[in-house]
Amino acid sequence: MKSKTWLALLSLYIIWGSTYLAIFFVVETIPPFISAGIRFFISGLILLIWRKLARDPMPTRIQWRSAAIVGTLLLVGGNGLLSWSEQRIPSGVAALLIGTVPLWLVLIEALRRGGTKPNWQSILGLAIGFAGIVVLIGPIDYTGQSGRYELVGILICLLAAFLWSLGSIYSRRSDLPQSALMTTGMEMVAGSIGLFIVATLAGEWQNFSMGDISSKSMYGLVYLITIGSLIGFVSYAWLLRNAPVSLVATYAYVNPLVAILLGSLLAQESLTPRILIAAGVIIGSVVLVNYSKNSSDIQKDETANVISD
């Protein structure tokens, strides 16, 4: 395989795997919905200006409406809730829970009217994956270390994964521009507006002060805007056009491993046997689902519409 492909794939593994830790640092002193809104507004605006200068066709009103719905589900429901949950659970655990997105995709598609029904491999993968969640958050101590986490953070993170999956399924049949970068910019800008609205309703602006932002949070936010959202997605978009989708899709189970390792090394997050067992079970289930015949089309569509974590 070409060295350029491996370089892009390696950057995707590291960049998107590291965004969980960056979010963890950002929300230490910047409210989660405000920080996510700032990140995606700036990133989206840059992408829209770039594609405008590249003379991409201007989106229609219907395409903007579709982008607003998808952006709300992916960024407000997905990334916004992920950012909120990382105030309460370690970044590595959050990455594992978000890593269940392929499982939710199969489940939602199976329950949707006219959707694709899973084969036995997908069903087995679903059962194994959700068993891994039970290992991670269940009340039983399997390893001699309970490793319990705040339940509300766990549930909100799972809700984020579900809404991200719902947005991905919805986007499959939406009227959106052919340019992936234009579509992403539209979804980012539309999603950022939703994030700012939620931040207002949650009272985040009242408790937010620029003077309270730590240098670590500021560096994390700059990293998310420039590296996570821009460089990461450009690498991703390039891979979609130059590498097999099955290879690109491996980010879904490599990113959690990177996030767990970085969280342990740089944020002193505990790396217990319970987390390692759950990681093996959940990631193994995602591998099984990704390579099952009936879920391949779902994974391709999800891969084509995912915005950087």
ZADO-1210 file (C-alpha; in nm, 4 decimals, padded with zeros to 6 digits):
<atoms>
<atom x="00.0000" y="00.0000" z="00.0000" code="MET" pos="1"/>
<atom x="00.1186" y="00.3522" z="-00.0764" code="LYS" pos="2"/>
<atom x="00.3103" y="00.5274" z="00.1993" code="SER" pos="3"/>
<atom x="00.0820" y="00.8317" z="00.1608" code="LYS" pos="4"/>
<atom x="-00.2197" y="00.6148" z="00.2442" code="THR" pos="5"/>
<atom x="-00.0563" y="00.4767" z="00.5564" code="TRP" pos="6"/>
<atom x="00.0546" y="00.8242" z="00.6617" code="LEU" pos="7"/>
<atom x="-00.3014" y="00.9580" z="00.6271" code="ALA" pos="8"/>
<atom x="-00.4415" y="00.6547" z="00.8089" code="LEU" pos="9"/>
<atom x="-00.1898" y="00.6856" z="01.0907" code="LEU" pos="10"/>
<atom x="-00.2696" y="01.0560" z="01.1302" code="SER" pos="11"/>
<atom x="-00.6401" y="00.9701" z="01.1464" code="LEU" pos="12"/>
<atom x="-00.5781" y="00.7109" z="01.4169" code="TYR" pos="13"/>
<atom x="-00.3727" y="00.9501" z="01.6287" code="ILE" pos="14"/>
<atom x="-00.5650" y="01.2726" z="01.5643" code="ILE" pos="15"/>
<atom x="-00.9157" y="01.1400" z="01.6166" code="TRP" pos="16"/>
<atom x="-00.8000" y="00.9194" z="01.9005" code="GLY" pos="17"/>
<atom x="-00.6473" y="01.2222" z="02.0730" code="SER" pos="18"/>
<atom x="-00.9554" y="01.4450" z="02.0449" code="THR" pos="19"/>
<atom x="-01.1143" y="01.2738" z="02.3458" code="TYR" pos="20"/>
<atom x="-00.8262" y="01.3823" z="02.5674" code="LEU" pos="21"/>
<atom x="-00.8315" y="01.7313" z="02.4158" code="ALA" pos="22"/>
<atom x="-01.2030" y="01.7609" z="02.4975" code="ILE" pos="23"/>
<atom x="-01.1283" y="01.6391" z="02.8511" code="PHE" pos="24"/>
<atom x="-00.8777" y="01.9249" z="02.8953" code="PHE" pos="25"/>
<atom x="-01.1037" y="02.1840" z="02.7305" code="VAL" pos="26"/>
<atom x="-01.4084" y="02.1228" z="02.9506" code="VAL" pos="27"/>
<atom x="-01.2005" y="02.1666" z="03.2644" code="GLU" pos="28"/>
<atom x="-01.2467" y="02.5452" z="03.2356" code="THR" pos="29"/>
<atom x="-01.4691" y="02.6036" z="02.9293" code="ILE" pos="30"/>
<atom x="-01.8343" y="02.4900" z="02.9457" code="PRO" pos="31"/>
<atom x="-01.8915" y="02.1908" z="02.7147" code="PRO" pos="32"/>
<atom x="-02.1563" y="02.3319" z="02.4802" code="PHE" pos="33"/>
<atom x="-01.9801" y="02.6673" z="02.4487" code="ILE" pos="34"/>
<atom x="-01.6472" y="02.5022" z="02.3697" code="SER" pos="35"/>
<atom x="-01.8016" y="02.2664" z="02.1138" code="ALA" pos="36"/>
<atom x="-01.9909" y="02.5571" z="01.9554" code="GLY" pos="37"/>
<atom x="-01.6758" y="02.7666" z="01.9207" code="ILE" pos="38"/>
<atom x="-01.4840" y="02.4723" z="01.7785" code="ARG" pos="39"/>
<atom x="-01.7334" y="02.3844" z="01.5090" code="PHE" pos="40"/>
<atom x="-01.8299" y="02.7396" z="01.4172" code="PHE" pos="41"/>
<atom x="-01.4693" y="02.8339" z="01.3411" code="ILE" pos="42"/>
<atom x="-01.3896" y="02.5021" z="01.1691" code="SER" pos="43"/>
<atom x="-01.7105" y="02.5100" z="00.9660" code="GLY" pos="44"/>
<atom x="-01.6620" y="02.8697" z="00.8605" code="LEU" pos="45"/>
<atom x="-01.3102" y="02.7917" z="00.7379" code="ILE" pos="46"/>
<atom x="-01.4374" y="02.4956" z="00.5355" code="LEU" pos="47"/>
<atom x="-01.7215" y="02.6981" z="00.3803" code="LEU" pos="48"/>
<atom x="-01.4862" y="02.9804" z="00.2773" code="ILE" pos="49"/>
<atom x="-01.2389" y="02.7281" z="00.1374" code="TRP" pos="50"/>
<atom x="-01.5023" y="02.5506" z="-00.0709" code="ARG" pos="51"/>
<atom x="-01.6485" y="02.8826" z="-00.1859" code="LYS" pos="52"/>
<atom x="-01.3055" y="02.9890" z="-00.3133" code="LEU" pos="53"/>
<atom x="-01.2759" y="02.6468" z="-00.4797" code="ALA" pos="54"/>
<atom x="-01.6005" y="02.7319" z="-00.6634" code="ARG" pos="55"/>
<atom x="-01.8105" y="02.4496" z="-00.5235" code="ASP" pos="56"/>
<atom x="-02.1801" y="02.4922" z="-00.6139" code="PRO" pos="57"/>
<atom x="-02.3680" y="02.6919" z="-00.3533" code="MET" pos="58"/>
<atom x="-02.6035" y="02.4773" z="-00.1440" code="PRO" pos="59"/>
<atom x="-02.9788" y="02.5084" z="-00.1823" code="THR" pos="60"/>
<atom x="-03.2259" y="02.5937" z="00.0938" code="ARG" pos="61"/>
<atom x="-03.3286" y="02.2265" z="00.1200" code="ILE" pos="62"/>
<atom x="-02.9636" y="02.1243" z="00.1511" code="GLN" pos="63"/>
<atom x="-02.9167" y="02.3768" z="00.4310" code="TRP" pos="64"/>
<atom x="-03.2217" y="02.2325" z="00.6076" code="ARG" pos="65"/>
<atom x="-03.0811" y="01.8807" z="00.5774" code="SER" pos="66"/>
<atom x="-02.7416" y="01.9988" z="00.7003" code="ALA" pos="67"/>
<atom x="-02.9078" y="02.1667" z="00.9995" code="ALA" pos="68"/>
<atom x="-03.0852" y="01.8450" z="01.0993" code="ILE" pos="69"/>
<atom x="-02.7758" y="01.6312" z="01.0546" code="VAL" pos="70"/>
<atom x="-02.5537" y="01.8894" z="01.2258" code="GLY" pos="71"/>
<atom x="-02.7907" y="01.9065" z="01.5233" code="THR" pos="72"/>
<atom x="-02.7955" y="01.5285" z="01.5670" code="LEU" pos="73"/>
<atom x="-02.4223" y="01.4801" z="01.5130" code="LEU" pos="74"/>
<atom x="-02.2784" y="01.7853" z="01.6837" code="LEU" pos="75"/>
<atom x="-02.5330" y="01.8922" z="01.9453" code="VAL" pos="76"/>
<atom x="-02.6546" y="01.5432" z="02.0278" code="GLY" pos="77"/>
<atom x="-02.3293" y="01.3619" z="01.9539" code="GLY" pos="78"/>
<atom x="-02.0305" y="01.5845" z="02.0224" code="ASN" pos="79"/>
<atom x="-02.2031" y="01.8251" z="02.2608" code="GLY" pos="80"/>
<atom x="-02.3233" y="01.5475" z="02.4896" code="LEU" pos="81"/>
<atom x="-01.9851" y="01.3770" z="02.4614" code="LEU" pos="82"/>
<atom x="-01.8181" y="01.6975" z="02.5809" code="SER" pos="83"/>
<atom x="-02.0680" y="01.7239" z="02.8678" code="TRP" pos="84"/>
<atom x="-02.0111" y="01.3624" z="02.9718" code="SER" pos="85"/>
<atom x="-01.6334" y="01.4082" z="02.9836" code="GLU" pos="86"/>
<atom x="-01.6816" y="01.6331" z="03.2850" code="GLN" pos="87"/>
<atom x="-01.7855" y="01.3154" z="03.4681" code="ARG" pos="88"/>
<atom x="-01.6088" y="01.0177" z="03.3109" code="ILE" pos="89"/>
<atom x="-01.2521" y="00.9596" z="03.1868" code="PRO" pos="90"/>
<atom x="-01.1760" y="01.0339" z="02.8221" code="SER" pos="91"/>
<atom x="-01.0776" y="00.6721" z="02.7541" code="GLY" pos="92"/>
<atom x="-01.4086" y="00.5413" z="02.8855" code="VAL" pos="93"/>
<atom x="-01.5936" y="00.8018" z="02.6769" code="ALA" pos="94"/>
<atom x="-01.4032" y="00.6895" z="02.3675" code="ALA" pos="95"/>
<atom x="-01.5024" y="00.3278" z="02.4313" code="LEU" pos="96"/>
<atom x="-01.8686" y="00.4226" z="02.4631" code="LEU" pos="97"/>
<atom x="-01.8615" y="00.6376" z="02.1485" code="ILE" pos="98"/>
<atom x="-01.6872" y="00.3446" z="01.9811" code="GLY" pos="99"/>
<atom x="-02.0208" y="00.1606" z="01.9977" code="THR" pos="100"/>
<atom x="-02.1576" y="00.3807" z="01.7157" code="VAL" pos="101"/>
<atom x="-02.1360" y="00.0969" z="01.4572" code="PRO" pos="102"/>
<atom x="-02.3464" y="-00.1191" z="01.6897" code="LEU" pos="103"/>
<atom x="-02.6147" y="00.1491" z="01.7210" code="TRP" pos="104"/>
<atom x="-02.6098" y="00.1940" z="01.3446" code="LEU" pos="105"/>
<atom x="-02.6934" y="-00.1713" z="01.2887" code="VAL" pos="106"/>
<atom x="-02.9663" y="-00.1632" z="01.5554" code="LEU" pos="107"/>
<atom x="-03.1311" y="00.1555" z="01.4256" code="ILE" pos="108"/>
<atom x="-03.1157" y="00.0332" z="01.0677" code="GLU" pos="109"/>
<atom x="-03.2731" y="-00.2987" z="01.1691" code="ALA" pos="110"/>
<atom x="-03.5619" y="-00.1255" z="01.3500" code="LEU" pos="111"/>
<atom x="-03.6222" y="00.1332" z="01.0777" code="ARG" pos="112"/>
<atom x="-03.9106" y="00.0632" z="00.8422" code="ARG" pos="113"/>
<atom x="-03.7591" y="-00.0806" z="00.5253" code="GLY" pos="114"/>
<atom x="-03.4186" y="-00.0961" z="00.6876" code="GLY" pos="115"/>
<atom x="-03.1527" y="-00.3629" z="00.6418" code="THR" pos="116"/>
<atom x="-03.1931" y="-00.6594" z="00.8728" code="LYS" pos="117"/>
<atom x="-02.8734" y="-00.7831" z="01.0390" code="PRO" pos="118"/>
<atom x="-02.7284" y="-01.1265" z="00.9676" code="ASN" pos="119"/>
<atom x="-02.6076" y="-01.3631" z="01.2374" code="TRP" pos="120"/>
<atom x="-02.2648" y="-01.1978" z="01.2511" code="GLN" pos="121"/>
<atom x="-02.4184" y="-00.8569" z="01.3146" code="SER" pos="122"/>
<atom x="-02.6523" y="-00.9980" z="01.5802" code="ILE" pos="123"/>
<atom x="-02.3612" y="-01.1713" z="01.7499" code="LEU" pos="124"/>
<atom x="-02.1589" y="-00.8504" z="01.7296" code="GLY" pos="125"/>
<atom x="-02.4438" y="-00.6537" z="01.8882" code="LEU" pos="126"/>
<atom x="-02.4752" y="-00.9037" z="02.1728" code="ALA" pos="127"/>
<atom x="-02.1007" y="-00.9037" z="02.2379" code="ILE" pos="128"/>
<atom x="-02.0774" y="-00.5253" z="02.2158" code="GLY" pos="129"/>
<atom x="-02.3521" y="-00.4544" z="02.4633" code="PHE" pos="130"/>
<atom x="-02.2093" y="-00.7238" z="02.6911" code="ALA" pos="131"/>
<atom x="-01.8879" y="-00.5215" z="02.6822" code="GLY" pos="132"/>
<atom x="-02.0804" y="-00.2155" z="02.7998" code="ILE" pos="133"/>
<atom x="-02.2162" y="-00.4207" z="03.0905" code="VAL" pos="134"/>
<atom x="-01.8614" y="-00.5269" z="03.1776" code="VAL" pos="135"/>
<atom x="-01.7542" y="-00.1607" z="03.1752" code="LEU" pos="136"/>
<atom x="-02.0365" y="-00.0091" z="03.3800" code="ILE" pos="137"/>
<atom x="-02.2178" y="-00.3018" z="03.5439" code="GLY" pos="138"/>
<atom x="-02.2452" y="-00.3436" z="03.9215" code="PRO" pos="139"/>
<atom x="-02.0525" y="-00.6717" z="03.9354" code="ILE" pos="140"/>
<atom x="-01.6813" y="-00.6588" z="04.0117" code="ASP" pos="141"/>
<atom x="-01.5073" y="-00.8882" z="03.7607" code="TYR" pos="142"/>
<atom x="-01.1465" y="-00.7998" z="03.8218" code="THR" pos="143"/>
<atom x="-01.0902" y="-00.7166" z="04.1876" code="GLY" pos="144"/>
<atom x="-01.1178" y="-00.3448" z="04.1052" code="GLN" pos="145"/>
<atom x="-01.4661" y="-00.2024" z="04.0699" code="SER" pos="146"/>
<atom x="-01.3692" y="00.0883" z="03.8447" code="GLY" pos="147"/>
<atom x="-01.7150" y="00.2440" z="03.8806" code="ARG" pos="148"/>
<atom x="-01.7989" y="00.5674" z="03.7022" code="TYR" pos="149"/>
<atom x="-02.0693" y="00.8275" z="03.7429" code="GLU" pos="150"/>
<atom x="-02.3813" y="00.6711" z="03.5941" code="LEU" pos="151"/>
<atom x="-02.5232" y="00.9921" z="03.4478" code="VAL" pos="152"/>
<atom x="-02.1994" y="01.0516" z="03.2554" code="GLY" pos="153"/>
<atom x="-02.2127" y="00.6973" z="03.1168" code="ILE" pos="154"/>
<atom x="-02.5776" y="00.7286" z="03.0108" code="LEU" pos="155"/>
<atom x="-02.5288" y="01.0687" z="02.8483" code="ILE" pos="156"/>
<atom x="-02.2275" y="00.9375" z="02.6557" code="CYS" pos="157"/>
<atom x="-02.4311" y="00.6396" z="02.5322" code="LEU" pos="158"/>
<atom x="-02.7067" y="00.8825" z="02.4299" code="LEU" pos="159"/>
<atom x="-02.4444" y="01.0806" z="02.2377" code="ALA" pos="160"/>
<atom x="-02.3419" y="00.7647" z="02.0490" code="ALA" pos="161"/>
<atom x="-02.7080" y="00.6880" z="01.9727" code="PHE" pos="162"/>
<atom x="-02.7826" y="01.0388" z="01.8421" code="LEU" pos="163"/>
<atom x="-02.4635" y="01.0377" z="01.6347" code="TRP" pos="164"/>
<atom x="-02.5785" y="00.7112" z="01.4786" code="SER" pos="165"/>
<atom x="-02.9279" y="00.8487" z="01.4197" code="LEU" pos="166"/>
<atom x="-02.7823" y="01.1513" z="01.2434" code="GLY" pos="167"/>
<atom x="-02.5640" y="00.9269" z="01.0278" code="SER" pos="168"/>
<atom x="-02.8632" y="00.7143" z="00.9250" code="ILE" pos="169"/>
<atom x="-03.0697" y="01.0258" z="00.8499" code="TYR" pos="170"/>
<atom x="-02.7954" y="01.1760" z="00.6359" code="SER" pos="171"/>
<atom x="-02.7956" y="00.8719" z="00.4063" code="ARG" pos="172"/>
<atom x="-03.1208" y="00.9839" z="00.2444" code="ARG" pos="173"/>
<atom x="-03.0856" y="01.3591" z="00.2842" code="SER" pos="174"/>
<atom x="-03.0361" y="01.6111" z="00.0062" code="ASP" pos="175"/>
<atom x="-02.6804" y="01.7304" z="00.0706" code="LEU" pos="176"/>
<atom x="-02.4052" y="01.8749" z="-00.1553" code="PRO" pos="177"/>
<atom x="-02.1820" y="01.6290" z="-00.3392" code="GLN" pos="178"/>
<atom x="-01.8725" y="01.7907" z="-00.1900" code="SER" pos="179"/>
<atom x="-01.7967" y="01.6184" z="00.1416" code="ALA" pos="180"/>
<atom x="-01.6058" y="01.9221" z="00.2682" code="LEU" pos="181"/>
<atom x="-01.8873" y="02.1629" z="00.1791" code="MET" pos="182"/>
<atom x="-02.1380" y="01.9353" z="00.3507" code="THR" pos="183"/>
<atom x="-01.9186" y="01.9111" z="00.6586" code="THR" pos="184"/>
<atom x="-01.8751" y="02.2879" z="00.6767" code="GLY" pos="185"/>
<atom x="-02.2518" y="02.3381" z="00.6536" code="MET" pos="186"/>
<atom x="-02.3188" y="02.0790" z="00.9248" code="GLU" pos="187"/>
<atom x="-02.0529" y="02.2315" z="01.1496" code="MET" pos="188"/>
<atom x="-02.1901" y="02.5858" z="01.1205" code="VAL" pos="189"/>
<atom x="-02.5514" y="02.4708" z="01.1632" code="ALA" pos="190"/>
<atom x="-02.4552" y="02.2460" z="01.4542" code="GLY" pos="191"/>
<atom x="-02.2608" y="02.5251" z="01.6241" code="SER" pos="192"/>
<atom x="-02.5726" y="02.7429" z="01.6262" code="ILE" pos="193"/>
<atom x="-02.7591" y="02.4606" z="01.7992" code="GLY" pos="194"/>
<atom x="-02.4741" y="02.4207" z="02.0479" code="LEU" pos="195"/>
<atom x="-02.4842" y="02.7922" z="02.1345" code="PHE" pos="196"/>
<atom x="-02.8620" y="02.7721" z="02.1844" code="ILE" pos="197"/>
<atom x="-02.8238" y="02.4763" z="02.4216" code="VAL" pos="198"/>
<atom x="-02.5425" y="02.6594" z="02.6035" code="ALA" pos="199"/>
<atom x="-02.7786" y="02.9546" z="02.6545" code="THR" pos="200"/>
<atom x="-03.0635" y="02.7362" z="02.7782" code="LEU" pos="201"/>
<atom x="-02.8262" y="02.5543" z="03.0136" code="ALA" pos="202"/>
<atom x="-02.7036" y="02.8844" z="03.1588" code="GLY" pos="203"/>
<atom x="-02.3433" y="02.8245" z="03.0534" code="GLU" pos="204"/>
<atom x="-02.2861" y="03.1848" z="02.9435" code="TRP" pos="205"/>
<atom x="-02.3758" y="03.3149" z="03.2897" code="GLN" pos="206"/>
<atom x="-02.0988" y="03.1153" z="03.4526" code="ASN" pos="207"/>
<atom x="-01.8435" y="03.1589" z="03.1748" code="PHE" pos="208"/>
<atom x="-01.5557" y="03.4054" z="03.1918" code="SER" pos="209"/>
<atom x="-01.2626" y="03.4356" z="02.9537" code="MET" pos="210"/>
<atom x="-01.0392" y="03.4995" z="03.2519" code="GLY" pos="211"/>
<atom x="-01.1179" y="03.1547" z="03.3917" code="ASP" pos="212"/>
<atom x="-00.9852" y="02.9694" z="03.0868" code="ILE" pos="213"/>
<atom x="-00.6668" y="02.7808" z="03.1649" code="SER" pos="214"/>
<atom x="-00.3833" y="02.7584" z="02.9160" code="SER" pos="215"/>
<atom x="-00.4393" y="02.3827" z="02.8948" code="LYS" pos="216"/>
<atom x="-00.8026" y="02.4331" z="02.7935" code="SER" pos="217"/>
<atom x="-00.7100" y="02.7002" z="02.5400" code="MET" pos="218"/>
<atom x="-00.4425" y="02.4809" z="02.3811" code="TYR" pos="219"/>
<atom x="-00.6909" y="02.1951" z="02.3724" code="GLY" pos="220"/>
<atom x="-00.9503" y="02.4101" z="02.1954" code="LEU" pos="221"/>
<atom x="-00.6995" y="02.5311" z="01.9364" code="VAL" pos="222"/>
<atom x="-00.5938" y="02.1700" z="01.8809" code="TYR" pos="223"/>
<atom x="-00.9543" y="02.0599" z="01.8277" code="LEU" pos="224"/>
<atom x="-01.0190" y="02.3390" z="01.5775" code="ILE" pos="225"/>
<atom x="-00.7025" y="02.3077" z="01.3720" code="THR" pos="226"/>
<atom x="-00.5850" y="01.9486" z="01.4080" code="ILE" pos="227"/>
<atom x="-00.8966" y="01.7579" z="01.5110" code="GLY" pos="228"/>
<atom x="-01.1591" y="01.9189" z="01.2891" code="SER" pos="229"/>
<atom x="-00.9586" y="02.0432" z="00.9904" code="LEU" pos="230"/>
<atom x="-00.6481" y="01.8311" z="00.9374" code="ILE" pos="231"/>
<atom x="-00.8210" y="01.5191" z="01.0677" code="GLY" pos="232"/>
<atom x="-01.1178" y="01.5529" z="00.8369" code="PHE" pos="233"/>
<atom x="-00.9090" y="01.6446" z="00.5313" code="VAL" pos="234"/>
<atom x="-00.7064" y="01.3261" z="00.5865" code="SER" pos="235"/>
<atom x="-01.0305" y="01.1358" z="00.6279" code="TYR" pos="236"/>
<atom x="-01.1872" y="01.2777" z="00.3111" code="ALA" pos="237"/>
<atom x="-00.8704" y="01.1953" z="00.1159" code="TRP" pos="238"/>
<atom x="-00.8723" y="00.8374" z="00.2452" code="LEU" pos="239"/>
<atom x="-01.2340" y="00.7872" z="00.1397" code="LEU" pos="240"/>
<atom x="-01.1284" y="00.8552" z="-00.2178" code="ARG" pos="241"/>
<atom x="-00.7986" y="00.6702" z="-00.2171" code="ASN" pos="242"/>
<atom x="-00.8285" y="00.3719" z="00.0180" code="ALA" pos="243"/>
<atom x="-01.0729" y="00.0834" z="00.0706" code="PRO" pos="244"/>
<atom x="-01.3644" y="00.1810" z="00.2940" code="VAL" pos="245"/>
<atom x="-01.3059" y="-00.1308" z="00.5048" code="SER" pos="246"/>
<atom x="-00.9551" y="-00.0027" z="00.5825" code="LEU" pos="247"/>
<atom x="-01.0712" y="00.3508" z="00.6621" code="VAL" pos="248"/>
<atom x="-01.3411" y="00.2102" z="00.8915" code="ALA" pos="249"/>
<atom x="-01.0729" y="00.0652" z="01.1209" code="THR" pos="250"/>
<atom x="-01.0561" y="00.4060" z="01.2906" code="TYR" pos="251"/>
<atom x="-01.3724" y="00.2978" z="01.4788" code="ALA" pos="252"/>
<atom x="-01.1763" y="00.0497" z="01.6876" code="TYR" pos="253"/>
<atom x="-00.8284" y="00.2010" z="01.6823" code="VAL" pos="254"/>
<atom x="-00.9364" y="00.5431" z="01.8152" code="ASN" pos="255"/>
<atom x="-01.0596" y="00.4082" z="02.1527" code="PRO" pos="256"/>
<atom x="-00.7257" y="00.2334" z="02.2081" code="LEU" pos="257"/>
<atom x="-00.5367" y="00.5546" z="02.1323" code="VAL" pos="258"/>
<atom x="-00.7703" y="00.7513" z="02.3611" code="ALA" pos="259"/>
<atom x="-00.7269" y="00.5061" z="02.6489" code="ILE" pos="260"/>
<atom x="-00.3480" y="00.5106" z="02.6142" code="LEU" pos="261"/>
<atom x="-00.3235" y="00.8908" z="02.5924" code="LEU" pos="262"/>
<atom x="-00.5644" y="00.9361" z="02.8830" code="GLY" pos="263"/>
<atom x="-00.3502" y="00.7097" z="03.0967" code="SER" pos="264"/>
<atom x="-00.0199" y="00.8704" z="02.9960" code="LEU" pos="265"/>
<atom x="-00.1153" y="01.2393" z="02.9869" code="LEU" pos="266"/>
<atom x="-00.4155" y="01.2737" z="03.2191" code="ALA" pos="267"/>
<atom x="-00.3299" y="01.0057" z="03.4752" code="GLN" pos="268"/>
<atom x="-00.6590" y="00.8279" z="03.4065" code="GLU" pos="269"/>
<atom x="-00.6741" y="00.4876" z="03.5692" code="SER" pos="270"/>
<atom x="-00.6150" y="00.1943" z="03.3371" code="LEU" pos="271"/>
<atom x="-00.7816" y="-00.0902" z="03.5252" code="THR" pos="272"/>
<atom x="-00.8227" y="-00.4535" z="03.4181" code="PRO" pos="273"/>
<atom x="-01.1941" y="-00.3833" z="03.3917" code="ARG" pos="274"/>
<atom x="-01.1354" y="-00.1157" z="03.1266" code="ILE" pos="275"/>
<atom x="-00.8973" y="-00.3408" z="02.9334" code="LEU" pos="276"/>
<atom x="-01.1435" y="-00.6312" z="02.9345" code="ILE" pos="277"/>
<atom x="-01.4302" y="-00.4058" z="02.8270" code="ALA" pos="278"/>
<atom x="-01.2123" y="-00.2533" z="02.5550" code="ALA" pos="279"/>
<atom x="-01.1305" y="-00.5944" z="02.4132" code="GLY" pos="280"/>
<atom x="-01.4942" y="-00.7037" z="02.4155" code="VAL" pos="281"/>
<atom x="-01.6376" y="-00.3821" z="02.2673" code="ILE" pos="282"/>
<atom x="-01.3695" y="-00.3374" z="02.0023" code="ILE" pos="283"/>
<atom x="-01.3943" y="-00.7040" z="01.9079" code="GLY" pos="284"/>
<atom x="-01.7698" y="-00.6653" z="01.8577" code="SER" pos="285"/>
<atom x="-01.7172" y="-00.3606" z="01.6362" code="VAL" pos="286"/>
<atom x="-01.4678" y="-00.5543" z="01.4237" code="VAL" pos="287"/>
<atom x="-01.7254" y="-00.8312" z="01.3813" code="LEU" pos="288"/>
<atom x="-02.0031" y="-00.5882" z="01.2892" code="VAL" pos="289"/>
<atom x="-01.7827" y="-00.3929" z="01.0490" code="ASN" pos="290"/>
<atom x="-01.6993" y="-00.7038" z="00.8524" code="TYR" pos="291"/>
<atom x="-02.0427" y="-00.8642" z="00.8525" code="SER" pos="292"/>
<atom x="-02.2067" y="-00.8721" z="00.5117" code="LYS" pos="293"/>
<atom x="-02.5347" y="-00.7008" z="00.5944" code="ASN" pos="294"/>
<atom x="-02.3749" y="-00.4167" z="00.7883" code="SER" pos="295"/>
<atom x="-02.1160" y="-00.3279" z="00.5209" code="SER" pos="296"/>
<atom x="-02.3431" y="-00.0823" z="00.3426" code="ASP" pos="297"/>
<atom x="-02.4379" y="00.0839" z="00.6711" code="ILE" pos="298"/>
<atom x="-02.0749" y="00.1239" z="00.7652" code="GLN" pos="299"/>
<atom x="-01.9935" y="00.2788" z="00.4277" code="LYS" pos="300"/>
<atom x="-02.2668" y="00.5361" z="00.4682" code="ASP" pos="301"/>
<atom x="-02.1689" y="00.6091" z="00.8257" code="GLU" pos="302"/>
<atom x="-01.8052" y="00.6467" z="00.7241" code="THR" pos="303"/>
<atom x="-01.9018" y="00.8907" z="00.4501" code="ALA" pos="304"/>
<atom x="-02.0882" y="01.1160" z="00.6908" code="ASN" pos="305"/>
<atom x="-01.8883" y="01.1101" z="01.0128" code="VAL" pos="306"/>
<atom x="-01.7506" y="01.4422" z="01.1302" code="ILE" pos="307"/>
<atom x="-01.4341" y="01.4451" z="01.3380" code="SER" pos="308"/>
<atom x="-01.4843" y="01.3456" z="01.7025" code="ASP" pos="309"/>
</atoms>
